[in-house]
Amino acid sequence: MYIEALNLNIDNIDKYTREEIKNIYKKIALECHPDKLTNITDEDERAVRIERFKKASIGYKKAIEDFDNYGKLKYGGTDYNFDNLADDYEIYNSFDLNFWKNTYDGIFKDKEMIKNTFIDVASYFFNRGFPNKFSKDTKDYYNPSTKIVSHNINLPITYYDLCSVNKRKLRILLKGVKEPVYISLNCKKDYPRLTRQYIDDDSIEHEIIINMSIEDRCGCCDGYESCDGCDGCDGCDGCDIKYTHSITGINNEIDLHTIISINILEYLIGGVKHIKYVDDTLLDIVIEPFSTKDISIKNKGLLGGNLNIKVVFKNISLKDWEKISAKKRARVVKLIKKIYS
């Protein structure tokens, strides 16, 4: 059972020492013990961590029994069925209290941290259970550690990040920590802030707070503001489009704002404008004849916001006017005079 629960290498199973197993379990306990999860607001993630802690505790108990009985880990080649998780804790019910007390006394050097941070594990399993949701009762069993080091990190993100399901992988160097910390986040799901707990090799808990800040980017490339064009944008009316944003509502919905211009022909007969959206796709914007009314597209902003498009009439330029002959220009002027006569 401890192969999976403690993530051990089965090929070297008899090479592990008691101290190595103790340190592996210590790491899991610090990261997944229910008392260490009060800052985790995602209930699914919290449940996963608690489940990992429960499995690791059973695995650790069995591993220590192997060391006591055989002097090493003795894997029997039989897969463990974690469906009997609750029953297995009941098996240890009669003597687990002292076992877990000795375990935590043995693997944590800082006795004050044990006193202030960890409840009696077995008592929690048998008498209180693991709450699935945050409740008033939960905080009664939690005494926060006095050794939490907070780190605030600003992460610039783009509009594309907020409409993509892809995860960003961060490599973070914390002051005073030898090894880098690796964190994956989904900007669309985790915006505007992600909090993660990390336990270093000295058993010091770090609270890593990643604050995401949006940078205005154009819809067709990674450059700032507007661009002069890019490959693959043939037939795109809005390759040089610029987006801005505003945050609305209590759920951080983000409205996107942009401007499109229409010419005389589009004003007279209407049409469809193809503009580059922030996720690199093309949007078809329908222009009604004789209308410069602003356009709002529901849920086409970010995180449930709207896309607001300001329609601007762009008059004919002298350069375009001179593309036709003087005779044709005179004919156009004559027709316009008839309209206003």
C-alpha positions in Angstrom: 0.0 0.0 0.0 2.9 2.4 0.7 4.2 2.2 -2.9 1.3 4.4 -4.2 0.6 6.3 -1.0 4.1 7.5 -0.5 5.0 7.6 -4.2 8.0 5.1 -3.8 10.1 3.5 -6.5 9.1 -0.1 -6.5 12.4 -1.1 -8.2 14.4 0.1 -5.2 11.8 -0.6 -2.5 14.2 -2.5 -0.2 16.7 0.3 -0.4 14.6 2.9 1.5 15.6 3.6 5.1 13.3 4.3 8.0 14.6 7.9 8.0 13.8 8.4 4.3 10.3 7.1 4.7 9.8 9.4 7.7 11.0 12.4 5.7 8.7 11.5 2.8 5.7 11.3 5.1 6.7 14.4 6.8 6.6 16.3 3.5 3.1 15.0 2.7 1.8 15.7 6.2 3.0 19.3 6.1 1.4 19.9 2.7 -1.8 17.9 3.1 -2.7 17.8 6.8 -6.2 19.2 7.2 -4.9 21.9 9.6 -2.7 23.3 6.8 -5.5 23.7 4.3 -7.5 26.5 5.7 -6.2 28.9 3.0 -7.3 26.5 0.2 -10.7 27.8 -1.0 -11.1 25.2 -3.8 -13.0 22.4 -2.1 -12.1 19.8 -4.8 -8.4 20.5 -4.3 -8.8 20.4 -0.5 -10.5 17.1 -0.7 -7.8 15.7 -2.9 -5.1 16.8 -0.4 -7.0 15.3 2.5 -7.4 12.0 0.7 -3.7 12.0 -0.1 -2.9 12.6 3.6 -5.2 9.8 4.7 -3.6 7.3 2.2 -0.1 8.5 3.2 -0.9 8.0 6.9 -2.0 4.4 6.3 1.0 3.7 4.0 3.4 5.2 6.5 1.9 3.1 9.4 2.3 0.0 7.3 5.9 0.9 6.3 7.0 1.5 9.9 5.5 -1.9 10.8 7.6 -3.5 8.0 10.7 -1.8 9.5 9.8 -3.1 12.9 9.1 -6.6 11.7 11.7 -7.1 8.9 14.2 -4.2 9.2 13.3 -3.0 5.8 10.3 -2.5 3.5 8.9 -5.8 2.3 6.6 -5.3 -0.7 4.4 -8.4 -1.2 3.4 -7.6 -4.7 -0.3 -7.1 -3.8 -2.1 -3.9 -4.8 -3.9 -2.2 -2.0 -7.5 -1.3 -2.3 -8.0 2.2 -0.8 -11.8 1.7 -0.9 -11.4 0.3 2.6 -9.8 3.4 3.9 -12.2 3.9 6.9 -12.0 0.3 7.9 -8.2 0.4 8.0 -8.3 3.3 10.4 -10.6 1.4 12.6 -8.2 -1.5 12.7 -5.6 0.8 14.2 -8.1 2.5 16.5 -6.9 0.9 19.7 -3.3 2.0 19.6 -3.0 4.7 17.0 -3.2 7.6 19.5 0.2 6.9 20.9 1.6 5.9 17.6 0.7 9.2 15.9 1.9 11.2 18.9 5.3 9.5 18.8 5.4 9.9 15.0 4.9 13.6 15.1 7.2 14.0 18.0 9.8 12.1 16.1 9.7 13.7 12.7 9.3 17.4 13.7 12.2 19.0 15.4 10.2 22.2 16.3 8.1 21.0 19.3 6.4 24.4 19.5 5.2 24.0 15.9 3.7 20.6 16.7 1.9 22.1 19.6 0.6 25.1 17.7 -0.1 23.5 14.4 -1.0 19.8 14.6 -3.9 18.2 16.2 -3.9 14.6 17.3 -4.2 12.7 14.0 -6.0 9.6 15.2 -8.4 11.7 17.3 -9.2 13.7 14.2 -9.9 10.6 12.2 -12.1 8.8 14.7 -13.9 11.5 16.6 -14.2 14.5 14.2 -13.8 13.2 10.7 -12.7 15.3 7.8 -15.2 18.1 6.9 -15.7 18.4 3.2 -16.6 22.1 3.4 -15.4 25.1 5.4 -17.6 25.5 8.4 -17.6 27.2 11.8 -16.6 23.9 13.4 -13.5 23.6 11.2 -11.6 26.6 12.7 -12.2 25.3 16.2 -9.6 22.6 15.5 -7.0 24.8 13.9 -4.1 26.6 15.6 -2.1 28.4 12.9 1.6 28.0 12.7 3.8 30.8 13.8 6.3 30.1 11.0 4.5 31.1 7.8 6.5 33.2 5.4 4.4 35.1 2.9 5.6 35.9 -0.6 3.6 38.3 -2.9 4.4 37.8 -6.6 3.0 39.9 -9.4 2.4 38.0 -12.6 1.6 39.9 -15.8 -0.9 38.1 -18.0 -2.5 38.8 -21.4 -6.1 38.7 -22.6 -5.1 35.4 -24.3 -4.2 33.8 -21.0 -7.7 34.6 -19.7 -9.5 32.8 -22.5 -7.2 29.8 -22.8 -7.6 26.5 -20.9 -3.8 25.9 -21.1 -1.9 26.1 -17.8 1.1 28.3 -17.3 4.0 26.7 -15.5 6.0 29.0 -13.2 9.5 28.5 -11.8 9.7 30.6 -8.6 12.8 31.3 -6.6 12.0 32.2 -3.0 14.4 34.1 -0.8 16.1 31.8 1.7 14.9 28.6 -0.1 17.6 26.6 -2.0 15.4 24.8 -4.5 13.0 26.5 -7.0 9.3 26.1 -6.5 7.2 25.0 -9.5 3.6 26.0 -9.7 1.1 25.5 -12.4 -1.9 27.8 -12.8 -4.8 28.3 -15.1 -5.2 32.0 -15.5 -8.8 31.7 -16.6 -9.8 29.7 -13.5 -7.5 31.2 -10.9 -7.7 34.9 -11.8 -7.2 37.3 -10.1 -5.2 35.6 -7.4 -3.7 32.2 -6.6 -2.5 31.1 -3.2 -0.3 28.1 -2.7 1.4 26.7 0.3 4.9 25.3 0.1 7.0 23.5 2.8 10.7 23.7 2.4 13.3 21.2 3.6 13.6 23.0 7.0 9.9 22.5 7.6 9.2 26.2 7.2 5.8 26.9 5.6 5.7 29.5 2.8 2.5 31.1 1.6 3.0 32.1 -2.1 0.4 34.6 -3.3 0.4 35.2 -7.1 -1.4 38.3 -8.1 -2.3 38.4 -11.8 -2.3 41.8 -13.5 -3.6 42.2 -17.1 -1.6 43.8 -19.8 -3.4 45.3 -22.7 -2.4 43.5 -25.8 -3.7 43.7 -29.4 -5.8 40.9 -30.9 -3.4 39.5 -33.5 0.1 39.3 -31.9 2.0 39.5 -28.7 3.0 43.1 -29.2 1.6 45.9 -27.1 -1.2 48.1 -28.4 -1.8 47.9 -32.2 0.4 46.4 -34.9 1.0 47.0 -38.6 -0.1 43.5 -39.6 1.0 40.0 -39.3 1.2 36.8 -41.3 -1.9 34.8 -41.7 -4.3 37.8 -41.5 -5.4 37.9 -45.1 -9.0 39.1 -45.3 -8.9 40.4 -41.7 -10.4 43.9 -41.3 -9.1 44.3 -37.8 -5.5 43.1 -37.7 -4.5 46.4 -36.2 -7.3 46.4 -33.7 -6.6 47.4 -30.1 -8.5 46.1 -27.0 -8.8 47.7 -23.6 -10.7 46.3 -20.7 -12.7 47.2 -17.5 -13.5 44.9 -14.6 -17.2 44.8 -13.7 -19.4 42.9 -11.2 -18.4 41.1 -8.1 -17.1 38.0 -9.9 -14.3 39.9 -11.7 -16.1 39.8 -15.1 -14.0 41.7 -17.6 -15.6 43.7 -20.4 -13.4 44.2 -23.5 -13.6 47.4 -25.5 -12.5 48.1 -29.0 -13.3 50.4 -32.0 -14.0 49.6 -35.6 -14.4 52.1 -38.4 -16.9 51.9 -41.3 -16.7 53.6 -44.7 -19.4 55.2 -46.8 -20.3 52.0 -48.5 -20.6 50.1 -45.3 -22.7 52.9 -43.9 -25.1 52.8 -46.9 -25.5 49.1 -47.4 -24.2 47.5 -44.2 -21.9 44.5 -44.3 -19.8 42.2 -42.1 -16.4 43.2 -40.6 -13.9 40.5 -39.8 -11.8 41.4 -36.7 -9.1 39.5 -34.9 -10.2 38.5 -31.4 -7.9 38.2 -28.4 -7.7 34.4 -28.7 -6.4 34.8 -32.3 -9.7 33.8 -33.9 -11.8 35.9 -36.3 -15.0 37.5 -35.3 -17.8 38.4 -37.7 -19.3 41.7 -36.8 -22.5 42.6 -38.6 -22.9 46.2 -39.6 -26.4 47.4 -40.1 -27.1 49.9 -42.9 -27.3 53.6 -41.8 -26.2 52.8 -38.3 -23.2 53.9 -36.2 -24.8 52.5 -33.0 -22.3 50.8 -30.7 -22.4 47.0 -30.6 -22.4 44.9 -27.4 -21.9 41.1 -27.6 -22.9 39.3 -24.4 -20.4 37.0 -22.8 -17.8 37.7 -25.4 -15.6 39.5 -23.0 -13.4 37.7 -20.5 -14.7 35.6 -17.6 -18.3 36.3 -18.4 -17.9 39.9 -19.4 -19.1 41.5 -22.7 -17.4 42.7 -25.8 -18.3 46.4 -26.4 -17.5 47.7 -29.9 -17.7 51.4 -30.7 -18.6 52.0 -34.4 -17.0 55.1 -35.9 -17.9 56.5 -39.3 -14.7 57.1 -41.4 -15.3 59.7 -44.1 -13.6 59.3 -47.5 -10.1 60.7 -47.8 -8.7 62.8 -50.6 -6.4 60.0 -51.6 -9.3 57.6 -52.0 -11.4 60.3 -53.7 -8.8 60.8 -56.3 -8.7 57.1 -57.2 -11.6 57.7 -59.6 -11.5 60.1 -62.6 -12.6 63.7 -62.4 -15.6 62.8 -64.7 -16.7 60.1 -62.3 -16.2 62.4 -59.3 -18.4 65.0 -60.9 -21.1 62.3 -61.5 -21.0 61.3 -57.8 -21.3 64.9 -56.7 -24.3 65.4 -59.0 -25.9 62.3 -57.5 -25.3 63.6 -54.0 -26.9 66.9 -54.9 -30.0 65.1 -56.0 -30.2 63.4 -52.6 -30.2 66.7 -50.8 -32.3 68.7 -53.2 
